[in-house]
Amino acid sequence: MSDSSVGRATPITNATHTQRPSGMPIHKYGRYEAVEIPDRTWPDNRITVAPRWLSTDLRDGNQALIDPMSPARKREMFDLLVRMGYKEIEVGFPSSGETDFAFVRSIIEEGAIPEDVTISVLTQSREELIERTVEALRGAHRATVHLYNATAPTFRRVVFRGTKEQVKQIAVDGTRLVMEYAEKILGPETVFGYQYSPEIFTDTELDFALEVCEGVMDVWQPEAGREIILNLPATVERSTPSTHADRFEWMSRHLSRRENVCLSVHPHNDRGTAVAAAELALMAGADRIEGCLFGQGERTGNVDLVTLGMNLFSQGVDPQIDFSQIDEIRRTSEYCNQMEIHPRHPYAGDLVYTSFSGSHQDAIKKGFDAREADAAAQGKPVDEIEWAVPYLPIDPKDVGRSYEAVIRVNSQSGKGGIAYVLKNDHKLDLPRRMQIEFSRIIQAKTDAEGGEVTPGQIWSVFQDEYLPNPDNAWGRIQLRSGQATTDTDGKDTLTVQAVVDGTETVLTGTGNGPISAFFEALAAVGVDARLLDYQEHTMSEGASAQAASYIECAIDGKVLWGIGIDANTTRASLKAVISAVNRATR
């Protein structure tokens, strides 16, 4: 070994990062079939308008619950969806039992459905079930029957043991029966629609899915003013979102009567990419999305309508659904589903607008400061300029959140987060070096005690450290009153009544301003202080506004900050000096 290599670390090489075989039984699983579209167009598209939305919380979401919703909880969920603005709501599976049938009847008979809201009900392709399903809709303003049957090869072979033609015939016959019973049962007061789903679309051969859909359309005969909804479910999410988009572009290109087809996407989240799959399907030609609030549903859930809608909002596209009170939406969903929303859930979780990291907190604080400065420079209210705050994709205020929880302090936090809490909650805009000083005090507390430090605890520590008062009268000096006069030469003479070391004392001094005069006065009681920095700001507007003064002093060899708060700026600066002096001898 040469002397030049002594003490050097071993360099990283490519071989260092070579992955080893997992040993898992990968031979059991095959690749997902790609779709040949050499001239695919969806990657260049953008989502610029909201899709049609259908909530299936009361059907697909409800059937996945450990404890399915009671009638009261179902009604609570239905009313929430209506308030939020959903115009298509799948309300149940009426032929599955009396509970669903009775709920559908209740919202119709009680007039709970606004005239511009379409309710949808699901049925399998069996005559007695279809009849019962349509019967549930009697008297509705607007209603859709949603018929489905599984078309994927595994289901044809294992579940139904039928041929392609037999599976297609189930769909065709079911469509005809829906039309017959709608004609027989529903009156002219009902605007009636039809939806068909080739179930397990993502595992069905594309040409066969197309053939079945065409057979269904041949019966329904979609035309202007008579649409058909063709819903293509990712009943089990199996492929990448890009392949899902390819399948939608292929279907959208090959369907006849496309102008009278509402192409609907219904992703599940088995691979954790349902949101991406839905968004890419929209880019590839889908018109409508079915899902549940917060991704409720079988296994890993349906696609999350809250995330999808808020993703649009964050890009400046109106989702046409109101998420402005997201905590109310979350609480209602948790009550209805008896399931908690994860604290990291996008947009709605307790912690999603919260930063603990010091560097993140510092960037957020600077972002809010810059936003205020930009608004002032443009002469606009701050809410009228484009949102641009680091680490916050949207303004939490827009979904009903306060800024209180944006920054929370623990052992990972830094000066920016602590300064943000003080500015947001107490209107104190600490100078940068004072931020550093106080953050060390909080850091010592978190290191010693662990866990999170609440805003209330931060303020309590700050008061104890910097703000002696009659209720917390620590330190050598307590200010009673002070008066400054200025002579013709511009010199200030300051007279201060104070308690020094427990004794009532009058301090006097002269200088180029009240602070300089106060330093001279303090020298008479043995305080050697020198001014290093001075900053102040008002804490609010109006005649009764208070001022905050921040003073950095060198006191007997120590560099310390002090703060004073008072309606009188001179008195505030004197309090700041006393704060620093008292800290030096504490």
N, C-alpha and C positions, 0 to 999 in steps of 0.2 A: 504494500500500500504506500503510495507516495505521501509525502508530508502535506501536499496541497489538499488532499482529500480528508485529512483528519478533522473530525468535528462536524462534517457536513451531513445533512439528512439524506436518507436514501431517496432518490428521485422516483416519482410516480411514473409508471409505464402503462402501456395499453393492457399488458397482461395482468396488471394489478386489478383491473376492472372487468375481467372476464367472468360472465355469469356461469353458474354451474347448473346442470339439469335439476329440475325440481323433484323428480321422482314421482310426480302425480300421473294418473292414468290418462294421459292426453290422447291415447289411441281410441278412446271411446267417443271422441267428439270430432265432427267434421267441419270444414270451412263453410261459411255461408256463401251461397251462390251470388256472384256479382251480376249486375244488369248491364248489358251492352248498350250504351248510349254514347257513341263517340262524339256527338254534337250536343251533349247535355247543356242546358242553358241555366239551370237553377243556381250554379255557383256565382253567377254575375248579378243575380236579382237581389233586391233589398225589400224588406217588409216596411211599407210606408203607410199602411192603413190597418186598422184592427180587423181580424177575421170575425166571422160569426162564432159565437161561443155557445156551447151547450154544457150545462152543469149536470153531471150524473151522480152528484153526492147522495141523492135520495134513492138511487138504484144501485149502481155499481159500487159506490162508496159504502152504502148501508149494508149491502150483502157481505161485505168484508169485515164487519165489526164483530168483535167478540160478543158484545151485547148490542144487538141491533136496536135502532132508535125506537123509542116509544112513540105513539101518536103525537104527544106533546112536543117531543124533541124533533120529530119530523116537521111539524108545523113551524117550530122555531127556525129550523134550517131553511125551509121554503121561504118564509118571510124575509130572512136575511138575504137570500139570493135575489129576491125581487127588489129589495132596497138597494142592493149593489148594482142592479141594472141588467141582470141576465134576462134575455128575452126568450131563450129556449131552455127548458128545465125538464130533465127526465125524472119523473116523479115516482116511478115504481114499476113493478112486474105484477100487474093485477091478477094474473092467472096463477101466480105462485101460492096464493093463500088469501085468507080473509083480511089479514092486516093490511096488505098493500092495496087490495081492492077497496077497503073501507076508507083508507086515507085519500085515494084518488077521488072517491065520491064526496068526501068531506070538503075538500078544497073547491070542488065544483059547486056543490050545493050551498056552501057558506059564502060564495062570492069572493073567495080569497085570491082568485087569479085575475090580474089586470087584463083588459081586453087585448093589449098588445103583446102579451106573453103567451107563448105556445108551450103547452105541456106535451111531453112525450112519454110513451109507455112501451115496454119491451114485451115481445112474445116470441116463443118458438113457433115453428111451422107445423102446428097441429090444429085441426079444425076446432076442437072443443076449447083449446086455449085461445085461439084467435077470437072466437065468439065472446068468451068471457072478457077478453082484453078490450074489445070494441065496446062492449056493454058498459064498462067502467067509464067510458068517455061521454056517455049520453049527456047532452046539455052543455058541453064545454064550448067556449068561444073559439079556441084555436087548439087543435090537437094533431099529433103525429103518432102513427103506429110504427114501431121499429121492429122489424122482423129480421131474424138472423138464423143462419145454419152454418155449421163448420164445413169448410171446403178443403182443408189441407190434407195431403196424402196420408199422413199418420192417422188422422181421424177417419178418413175413408176406409183405410185398411184395418185399423184396430178397433175403432169405436162403432162405426156403422156397417162395416164390411159391405160397402156398396161401391158401385162403379161411378165414374165421373158423371155419366148421364143420369143415374139415379139421384146423386147429390144435387145436380142442377135442377132436376124435376121437383125436388123438395122446395127449392127457392121459388120456382115458377108457380107451383101449386099454392104455396103459402101466400104469394102476392095476390093471386086471383081470389083466394078466400078473404083476405083483408078487404079487398075492393067490394066483394059481395056483401060482407057483413056491415061495412061502413054504409053502403047504400041502403041496407035493410034497417039499421038501428039508428044511425045518426041523422038528425034533421038539418034543415037549411041554416039553422043558427050556428052550426059548427063549420069552421074553415078547416078542412081535413087534409093532412099531408101524409106522405109515406117515406119510410127510410128502410134501406136494406143493407145488411152487413154480411159479406162473405167472411165468416169468422175464421180467425187464425190466418188473416190475409198474408201476414209476413212469411208464412210457411207454405202458402198456396202458390202453385205455378202461375206466373203472370198471365199466360195465355188462357188458362182455365178460369182464373178470377175474372178476366175480361169476358169470357164466354158466359159465365153465370150472370154477371151484371147485365150483359146485353139481353139475355133471356128474360130477366126480371123487367128490364125496360120495355121489352116488346109487349109485355102484359100491361104495365102501368101506362105506357104511351106518354112520356113526358113531352111537353110542348110549352110554348109561351104561356105563362100564367099557371102552369101545372108542372112544377119542378119535381124531381126526385132527388132524395138525399142518398148518395152512395157512400157508406161509411166503411173505411178500409182499416180494420183494427190490427194494431200490433198487440194482439191478445197476450202474447209472450214476446217481450223484446228480445230479438235474436241477432240483429245485425248492427253495424255501425250506423249512425245517423245519416251518413252520406249515402249508404246503400238504400236506406229507407226513402230518402229523397229521390233517388233514381227510380225506385218502384212507383212513386207518385207521379214523377214526370212521365214515365212510360204509360201509366194508366191514363193520365190526363191527355196525352197525345192520341191514344188509341180509342178512347171511348167515343162512340157516336152520340149525337145529340148533346154534345158537351155543353152547349150554351144553356141547356135546361137541366143540367146536373149540378147539384151542390156536392162537391167532393169533400168528404169529411175525414179527419184524421183522429184516431183514438189510440194514442200510445200508452203502453204500460212501461214501467221503470225497472225491468229486471236487470238491465245492464247499467242502470244509473244514468242513462242518457235520454230519458223521455223528453225533457224540455228541448234539448238540441234536436231530437228527431222531429218534434212538432214544428219547431221554427224552420228547419230545413224543408219539411214537407210543405209549409206555406210558400216558401221560395220556389218550390217545384210545382205549384199549381193547386194546392189544397185551398178550400174556401172557408173551412169551418173546423173548429177544434172541440173535441169532447174531453172533459177531464173533471177533476174534483179540486175543491179548495185544499191547499196544502198537500196535494198528492195522495189523498186518502184512496184506498182501494186494495184489491187482492194482492197478496204477496208483498212486493215492494211498492205497490200503489199505481194508481193512474197518473197521468201527467198532471202537474201542479198548475192549476189555473191562476193562482196568485203570482207565482214566479213568472209565468208567461205574460200576464197582464202588466206586471211591474217592469219586466224587461222592456216592453214597448214604451212604457211611460219614461223610463230612464233614457230612451233614445229620442224623446220628444214626439212620440206617436201616442195619440189619445187611445187608451185601451177601451174606452166607452164603458168601462166598469169602474165603479167608485171604490177605491181602496184608501180613501183619505182617513178613515178611522180603523186602521189595521188591527189595533189591539181589541176593538170590539168584535171585529170579524174573527180574530183568533179565539177570543173567549167564548163566543157563540159556537164556533166549530168544536172547541174542546168540550163544551157542555153537551152538544148534540152527539158527538162521536165517542165521548168518554175516553179520549186519548189526548195526551199532551203534545203540543208542538215543540219540536226540538229547539233549544236555545240558539243553535246555529242555523236555523231554517232561514233561507233567503228572505230578506225584507221584513219578516215578521218575528223572528226569534228574539229573545231577550238580549242577546249579545251581538246582533249583527251590525249595529252602528257603534259598537264599543271598541276602543283601542286601549290595550294595556301597555304595549310596547312604547318605550320612550321616544324612539325616532318617529314612530307613527303619530304619537301625540303632538310632538313638536311640529310636524308637517301640517296636522289638522289645525292647530292653533294659528299657524302662519297663514293657512288657507282662509280661515275666517277673517283674520285681520286684513288680508289682501282683498277679500271680497268687499269689506266695508270701504276700503280705500278706493277700489274700482268704482263702486256705486257713487261715492262722493265725487270722484273725478268726472263721471258721466252725468252727474246731476239727476240720478234716478234713485228711486227706492231700491233697497238691496234685493228685494224679491223680484225685481224686473230685469236683473242682469243674469246672464247664463251661469248656471251652477258649475263651479270648478273648485272643489275642495278636495285635497288629497285624501285618499282612502275612504271617501264617502261617495258612492256612485249616485246617490240621490240625497236631497235634503230631508233628513228625518222628520222635519216639521210637516212635510207634505203628506205624510201618512199618519199624522196625529201624534208623533213622538216629540218629546221635548229634547233639548240638548243636554239634559242632566246626565244621561247615561252614555253620551258619546265618548267621553274619556273617563276611565276608571283607573285607579292607581293601585298598583301592587309593587312587588320587588323588582319587576321588569320595567317599571315606568321611569320616566325622566322628567326633566324640568318643564318640558312643553306641556305635558299632561297636567301637572300640578298647577302651572300658570293658567292653563285653560279653565280649570275648575274655579280658581279664584276670580278670574275675569268674568266667567259666565254666571257664577252664582253671587259674586260680591262686587263686581264692577271694578276690581283692582287689576290694573295692567302693569305687572311687575317689570322693571327693567331686567335685561337679560342676565346681568351678573347677580342680581338679587334672586332671580329664578334659580340659578345654579346653587346659590347659598342655601335657599330654603329646600331645594330638592334633596340636598345632602341630609338635612334634618329629617325629612320624611323617609328617605332611604334607610336611615339608621333605625327608624321606627319599624319599617317593614322587615328589615333584616332581623331585628330582635324579636318581633312578634309574629311574623309571617302573615300570609293571607292578604286580603284586600283592605285598603284604607278608604273609607267612605268620604264623600265630600264634607259631611258634617265633622268627621274626625280631622280632616285636613284643616278646616276652618278653626277648629278648637286648638290644634297645635299652632297654627299661625297666630291666633290671638295671644296665646300664652307666650309665644316667642317674641312678638313684635309690638303688641298693643297693651301695655300696662294701663290700667284704668282704676277708678275707685274700688271696683269689685275685685280687681286683680292687681293690687298696687305693689308690685315687686320693683326692686331697683333702688338706687341711691336717691333718685330725684323724681319728685312728682310736681307737675306744673299746676299752679293756681291760676295765674293770669299774667299777661304781659302787655307792655305798651311801648311802641316805638315812635320816635320823633326824628325828623330830618332837618338838619340845619342848612344854612345858605350855601355851605360848601359841599352839600350832598352827603355828608356823613350822617349815619343813623346811630342814634343813642337808644339803647334798649333797656328797659327796666322790667324785671321779671320777679313776680312773687312765686316762690316755690318752697317745697319741703325738701331739704337736703339732709340726708342721713337722719331723718326723723325730726329735724328742727326747722321751724318756719324761718325762711331766709329771703332776703331781697338781693337779687343779682343784677349788676349793671355792667354794661359794656358798650363800646363804640366800634363801628366798623363800616365797611362799604356795603351796607345792607343788613337786614335783621339777623341773618344767619351768621355773618361774620362777627356782628356785635355780640351774638350769643356765645360764640366760641371764646371771645375775650372774657365774657362774664363767667364762663365755666372755669377758666384758668384760675380764677380767685378761689375756687373750691378744689383745686388740685386735679382738674381734668385737662389733659393735653390732647386736644382734638384738632384735626385738620380735615377740611372738606375735600373729597375726591370727586364726587358726582352728585348732581341734584336734578331730579325730574319731578314733575307734577302733572296732574290732569284732574278735570272735573269728573265726578262719578255719575252725574245726571244733569238734566237741564232744568232751568228755572231759577227763581230768586233764592230758593231754599237749598240749592244744590250744594253738596259737600265736595271738598277737594281732597285728593290724596297726594301727599308729598313723600318722596322717596329720597333718602340721603345716604350716600356712602361716605363713611368717615374712616380716617386712620386715628385710632384712639389708643394711646400708650402702646404703640407697636402692633395693634390688631386692626385688621380691615374688616369693618362690619357695616351692615345696612340697618337703617331704621325707617320706620314708616309712621306718618301722622295723618289722621283723618279729622277734618274740621270744616265747618262752613266758612271759616276765615282762613285764607291761604297762608297768612303769616303765622297764625296759631298752628296750622297744620304742619308747617315747616319746623317750628319749635318742637312740637311733639315728636317729629321724626328724629331730630337731633337727640332728644331725651331717650327715645327708643334705642338708638344706637349706643348711647353712653351707658344706659342701664344694662344693656346686653354685655357690654365689655366687662362689667364688674359682677355679673350674675354668677 
